[in-house]
């Protein structure tokens, strides 16, 4: 039988797993105050308060009302990576508990700690320990929870209900369909959608000014395009390019990420459509070798480039169908050479179909 700690007991230990996520902008990587200049930009510029969280104002305002009324439910945050899920719950913890919030939360990254033993031991022990502090509950944050086993999720159901008086759970995942319905029904769900380009642009502008990055306009547009609504990816690419190049332009962005440059994609698709088969095959193969391009990347680039072309509907459908088929064959272990010739043949057939 668990005993309630007396008022003379030492402070509860910090249970944060310290996976490198969710440190305040001025914290060191070990959670103690440190030199912020040594941090990666994704940690250095991580939002510290709910007002700093980019976009998702409807979600943050709802959670703020829960906190004001002291009625915070169990939370389920889901959505693509880099959209602010972890930042939001850590800002919530900081708002509820103040600067000592790490003593009140158990933060587990379920990519590492995902077995049933963790639920039965670590989570249950933390939940059973009554809080010594002024607030009525503590917080358990399960990051990457869609990687938890089915058995662990099933064991978690009862823990969530049994210890609601002591703790609140925040379950964070990318794919909500991998969380069992029994846990979903016990939580208030919030979907974090990909961030709008305008919001990412605002934050990038702040970072560029603070870090004195020489970012050109075409470089900024390339960065916004490649980030695809992921703030973490945008800041990581920006920091890598700033370290590698004096001038961060479009070419630097594409070189850093390894993505094919749009001009290369245009040259490849134009050659496939207009040149004779063997000439086009040799040209494309040579470009792949010289620039280190993968057929998978060429397919993604070709898809985007086809969107900008004026094509008859039946030709567009034919080409998209063959792009998808080629991508699927590659994913199941198909040969790049064979699939390149198949793609080239499909584009040649598409051109003939358009000419009829």
N, C-alpha and C positions, 0 to 999 in steps of 0.2 A: 504493500500500500504506500502510495506516494505521500510524503509529508509536505505541507506548505512551508516554504522558507520563512524564517522569522525575520523581523525588521533589522536584526543585527547581522544578518548574513551578508557576505561580500557580494558585490554587484555581479549580476549574471554575466557569464562569458559571452564574447561575441561569436556567433555561430555562422557568420558569413563565410561562404566557401572560398571567397577571394579569387574568383576565376578571371578577374581583370575587368569585369563589367560593372558599370554603375558607380564609379567613383565620382565624387564631387569635383568640379573643375580644378580646385586647388589642392586636391588630395594626391598623395603619392600612390603608386601601384599597390602598396601594402595597406592602404586605407588610412595611413597617418598623414598629417600635413607634410607636403614635400614640394619639390621644385616642379611647378606646372610646366616649365619649358621642356622638361624631359618626357612629357606625356605625348602619346599619339594624339593627333588633333581630334579624333573621334571621342577621346576621353576628356581632353582639355576643354572642348566646347560642348560637352554633354550638358543638356538643360539641368539647372539646379532646382528650379521651381516650376510649378504647373503653368505659370504665365510664360515661361521660356519655351515650353513645348511647341514645336512648329506644327501649325494646322491643328486638326482634331479639337477645336474649341468646344464643340458640343459634348465631347467625351469628358474633357477636363472640367467643364462647368458642372456637369452632372455629378462627377466624383467630389467636387468641392462642396456641393450641397449635401452629399452623403456625410462628409466629414463634419460640416457645420452642425448637422443634426445628430452627430455621433451614432450614425446608423450605417456604417460601412458594411456592405454585404461581401460575400466571397466573390472574387472577380475572375473573369476569364477574358484575357486579351488575346486576340488572334489577328493575323494579317501577315503580309510579306516582310522580309527582313529589312532592318534599317528605317522603320517607319515610326519609332518612338515608344515601343511597348515597354521595354525595360526602363527607359528614361522616365516614363510617366509614373510607374509604380515606385521608383526610388524617390521621385519628387513628392509623391504622396506620403511616403514614409518620413521624408524630411519635414513635411508640413505637419504631420501628426506628432512626431516625437522630437523634433528639433535636431540639433547637431549630434545628439547622442543616439541617433536612430539605428545605428549598426548594432547596438546592444539589444534592440527590440525586434530585430528581424532575423530570420533564418533564410539565407539565400542559397538555393541549390540549383546547379545547372544539370538538368536531367539528361543531357548528353553523356555525362560521366556518372552521375548518381541516379540510376533509373530502375534499380531492382527492388524487389519486394522487401528485402532486408532494410533498405534505407527508410521505407515507409514505416516498417514495424519498429525500428530502433530510433534513428536520428529524428525523424519528423514527429513520431509519437512522444518521445522523451521531451522534445522542445515544447510540444503542445500541452503536455501534462504539467509542466513547470509554471505555476501561477506567477504573474508579473509582479515585480516589486515597485513598479513605477506608477505614475498618476493615471495613465490611460488604462482603460479596462481590458484591452486586448493587445496581443502581439501580432506580428505579420510573418507569414511563411510565403516566400516567393519561389515558385517552381518554374524555372526558365527552360525552354526547349522541352516542354512537357509532352509534346507529341512523340518524343523518342522513348517515353516510359513504356515498359512492358504492360501487357493486358492485365497480368496478375497484380502488378504494382498499382495500376489504376483502380482495379477492383478493391484492393486493400485500402486505398485512399478514400473510397466512398464513406466508409464507416468512420474513419478518423475525422473527416470534414464535419460530419454531423455530431460526433461525440464531444468534440472540443471547441464548438462554436463559442462557448462562453469565454474561453481563454485566447483564442487565435482567430485570425482571418486569413484565408488562403487567397493568393493571387496566382493563377495558372496562366502561363504565357506560352503560346505555340504559334507555329506558322500555318499548320493545317488543322483546322478545327474538326474535320471529319475523322482524325486519328485519336480524338479524345472520346471516350465512351459516353453514350447519352446520359448515363446515371450521374456522371460528374458535371456534364453540361447543364443538367437541370438544377443542380445545386448552386450554380454560379450565375451572376449577372454578366451577360456577354457584351463585349465591346469589340467591334471590328475596326482595325487600323488600316485604312486604305493607303495605297501608294501616295507619296507626297506630291502635290502639284508642283510643276516646274517653277512657278513664281515664288513659292515658299522656299524651295531649295536655292533659288537664285539669291534671295534675300540673305540667307545664312552664309552662302558662299561669299557674298559681297563683304559681310562682316569679317569673315576669316581672312579674306584677301587683304583687307585694310589693316587688320591686326598683325598679320604675318609678313606684310610687304611683298606679296606675291605679284610677279609681273605676268598677269593673266590677260591675254588678248581676247577680243570679242569672239573670234571664231573658235578659240580655245574654250571659252565659256559655253558656247552653244554645243560644242562636241561633248563637254563634260556633262551638261544637262541631259543630252541625248543618251549617253551611255549609262548615266546613273539610274534611269528608269524608275524614278520615284524613291530611290534608296539613298537616304542621307549619308549613311555610313560609307557606302561605296563612293559617293561623290567626294567626301572629305579624304578618304584613303587615296583615291586617284590624284586629287589635287596635291596632297602632301608628297606623294611619290614623284610627281612631275616637278614640283618645286625643288626637291632635293636633287633631281637628275639634270634639270635644264635651267639655264638663266632666264629663259623666256618660255612661258607656258602657252604654246599656241596649239592649233588643231593637230598638227603633225606630232607634237610632243605627247599629246593626250592619247592618240591612237598608238604611238610607239610604246608608251608605258603600259597600256592595257593589253597590247597584243592583238587588238581588233584590226581587221583590214580597213585601210583608208577608203572612204567613199569613192575617190578617184580611181583606185585600183579595182573596186567592184564594178564601176561604170566601164572601165576598159575591158574587164573580163566578159561582162554580159554583152557589150557591143561586139566583141570578137566572136562570141558564141553565136550571135544572131547573124552576123554579116560575113565572116570569113568562111573559107572552105573547111570541111570537118577536120582533116589532119593538121592543117595550119593552125586552126583555133585550138586544137588539143595540145599541140606543142607549145603554143604561146601561153596558154593557161597553166600548163605543167611547169614551164620555166618560171612564170611569175610566182607560183606556189613555192617553188624551191628557193628562189632568190629572196622572197619576202617572208618566208616561213609561215605561209598561210595554211590553215586546215580546211578541208572541204566542208566541215560542219559550219565554220565561220562564213565561208563563201555562200552557203545555202541561206543562212540568216541574212547576209548582206544582199543577196540576189532578191530575196522576198521583199525587203524594204525598197530596193531599187525598182522592182516591177510595179510597186504601188504608184510610182511617179510617172509611169509610162501610160500612154493612151493605147489600150488594147481592146479588141473586140471581146465581149463577155465570154464566148466559148473558148477563146484562146487563153484568157486569164484563168478560167476554171481548169483547163487542161494543164497549164504550167504549174499552178498551185498544187494540183493533185500529184504531179510528178515530183515536185520539190518535197512534199510531205512523204511520199513513198521512199525517195532517196534518203531522207533524213532517218526514217525508220530503219531502213536496211543498214545504214551506218551504225545505228545504236545497237543493232543485234550482231555486230561484228563483220559486216560486209567490207570488201576490199575498196580502198579509196580510189584506186585506178579504175576498177570496173564501174564504180558508182559515178565517177567523173564522166566517163564515156556515156553512161546511161543518161546523166543529166544533160550533157551536150546534145545527145540525140533527141531528147525530149524538147529542148529549146529549138532545135532545127525543125522538128515536126510542128511546134507551136507557130513558128514563123510561116511555114507553108500553110498552116490552117488559117492564119490571119490573112494571107494573100488571096485566098479563095473568094 
